[in-house]
């Protein structure tokens, strides 16, 4: 609870919880609407691709903006534009005018918004914590926030879609954005929301990221998992409908089980007080994540599938949260925004490329085989990451990090 003791962070946490819950409701509704309109796994991959591909190209711009301008104001702008996107989606659906290309275009717009929003939001957490020793705790709470919203949002979204249709989910998301904007206005910031001097521009950020050995190692791990493993999620509607003979509720249950695993992992991470053990945790849980994906296509029932995918959620959380903790702990402050944007580019930006490939490949060799391939990539990545553990130990000693308190 250390990070939540800081007033500004507590407000920020609440605003994001509200906003992300609505966004997950919208995401589950868009996914189901796409499949209902087209019946195509390829279209599921295309919509997911459109919503995430802007991160690959625009996240560094978001990081540069985070290092130069008022971060709270930037977040309020992105949330306002996202509100308009959700309102458009709701109107088109309510009027019966929605067609598949609308979903692709609106997903592309949302992806562009969050390409800027995500690195700004991640780098802003540092400015909301008065005691630097609470930074790692705040990062874990950020991850818990994400998973709680992913647990609650899809579950509610699935029920709402089944009862009243996708448009109501989109309208609820409009309301959550408005609530988040109102909460962000209540924060009291003495430094204008984190305005920085970003010397060197984007090039300096890339030189730092790929010229620093541990940063390069972490980015390679994130890229492999994002490109080859995380796209498993685009196949879940197929498993919900065709393997487990379900509907939107079933898809919501699978997605919520993923978040439940992430929440369990977050509780474990909150109790962890040592940064130097994080690389070992990342390696171990990348392997667990892969093994769970390998097992998922062979589960005999929905209940067992939810158990397997809970381990997927736990592994994805610990790999992502662990990497974020290491980056935020070791990065130089003057390039923090840009470094977080490059991390965002690798962790989130490569997912749409993988989603597109997974959707296309599933059409030819089958979703079950693609799911297993995602698992193999994660297992291999975890094994290779072990080879870098001595490098991390050396960096921790040079940075003066002990085994109890993160810097």
GIBEL-V336006 format. One line per field, one symbol per residue. phi: phi as a letter, one per 20 degrees, with the letter a starting at -180 (. if undefined). Layout:
phi = ???
//
This chain:
phi = .gfffegffffgffffgffffffffffffffffffffdmdfffgffffgffdfgffddggffffffedcfffffffffffffgfffffffffffemefcgffffffffffffgffeffffffffgffddfdgfefffffffgffggffffffgfffgfffffecoffffffffgfffffffffffefddedmnnfcdefnmffffffffeedgffffffffffffffdcffgffefgfffeeedldcffffffffffgffffffffffffeedcfgefgffgffefffgfffffegfdffbfgffffffffffffffffffffffffffeffffdgffffffffgffdfegffffffffffffddoffffgffgffgffffffffgfegfffffffffemeeecdff
//
